[in-house]
């Protein structure tokens, strides 16, 4: 749920694609909502790390090297997206009007904020490569485990693709 709030719901409420001025106005007038989206993602990242470790421990007996590989891919996905979150949060830093930003016009700052959001979105796309690879391996391990339902493994592999 936190991921949906931080990655989709809040950004879709605030960002107007291609309209830097409206996006900037939405972010500055809804500062608390914007920050809530960031905090929601942090909660999601923390739970992703815990879940990844739990699944590694659970599936290590099936094939330890594959379980470790899956854990690395999933952690890399979380780390990549977490790095992208810097660009999500940078928008508020760009738009808050600190004195050192006076060399930029308002329109330039708005454009920089929208660019920052677009870089955030691109990092999310990049992280899906790592997440998908880790999920395919994880699904295979669930399928092979014998102590977890095979259908979950099959669905996890499909989700990875």
N, C-alpha and C positions, 0 to 999 in steps of 0.2 A: 504494500500500500504506500509506504513512504517513497518508494521509487517512482510510482505513478505521480505522486504529488510533486516531487522534485524534478523529475525528468520531463513530464508531459503537461500536467494540469496547470501548474503555475506559469511555466513559460508560454503555454498557449493562451493564457489569460492576458499576458503582458506584452508579448512580442507580436508586432504587426509586420509580417515579411515585406521587405522592401521599403518600409516607411520608418526611417530612423527617428524622425521628430516625434511621431506618435508613440513609438516604442519607448523613447527616452522619457516622455511625459508619463507614460504608464508606469515605468519603473520608479521614477522619482515620487510620484503621487501614491504609490502602493509599496513603499519601502518595506513595511512589515511583511506583506505577502511575499515580496521578492526574497527577503531573508528567510522566511519560512520554507520556501522552496529549496534554498541552500541547505538549511538544517535537515530537512527531510532527506535530502540526498546523503548527507553525512550519516544519518541513522541507517539508511539502506546500505551504505558501504561497510559500516561496522557489522551489520548482520550478515552481509555477503561473506566477509572474512571468516566470521564464526561458523557459518554454514559450510563453507568450503573446507575448513579444518575438520568439522564433524564428519562430512562425507568422506574425506580422506581417511580418517581413522576407521570409519565403518567399512570402507571398501578396500583398504590396504591388504586384508587377507586374500582377496580375490587375485590380484596381481599388483604387488607393491609398486613396481616401476610405472605402470600405467596410472595407478591412483596418484602417485607423486606428479606425473606429467599433467594429469587433469588438474590437480591442485595448482600447479604453476601457471597453467593457462588461465584458470579462473581468477587467480590473484592478479595476473597481468591485466586481465580485463578490468578488474576493479581499480587497479592502480592507474591504468590509462584513462579511465573515465574520471577518476579522482583528480588527475592532472588537468583534465578538461574543465573541471569545476572551477579552477582558478579563473578561467576566462568567463565563466558564468558570473562569478563574484566581481570580476574586474569592472563590469558594467557600472556597478554602484560607485566604485572608486572613480571612474571616469566622469560620472555625471554629478557627483556631489559638490563640485565647484571649488576645490582647493585652489589656493592662490597660484601655485606653480603651473596650473592648467590655463591660466589667463592668456597664454600665447596662442591658444587655439580658439577659434570662433565657436559659437554654440552649435552651429551646423556640423563643424568638424568633430566636436565631441560626441554629438549624437551619432554620427557616422561611425566613429571609433567604437562606440558602445554596441552598435548593431553588428559591426565586424567581430567584436569580441564574442557576441552571442553566436555568430556563425561558426567561429573557430570552436567554441564549446560543442556545437552540434556535430561538427566534423570529428571531434575526438570521440563522441559517442558512437559514431559510425565505425571508427577504427576499433574501438573496444569490442564491438560485436564479433569481429574476426576471432579474437582470443576467446571470447565467451562461447562462441559456437564450437570452436575446436575442443575446448575443455568439456563442453556439454556432450559432444559426441562420444568422447572417451568415457565420460562418466556414465552415460546411458549404456554403453557396452559393458561396463563393469557391473552395473545394476542387473543387466540381462544375465550375465554370467554368474552372479553371486549365488543364486539358489536360495537365498534367504530374503530376498526382496521380490515383489511381484515383477515378472518379466515385462508386463505391459507398461509399467512405469519406465523401465529401461528403454523400451521401444519408443515411447513418447518423448523421452529425454533426447534420444538420438534425433528424432524428427525435429524437435525444437532446436537442436543444435544446428541443423541445416537451415 
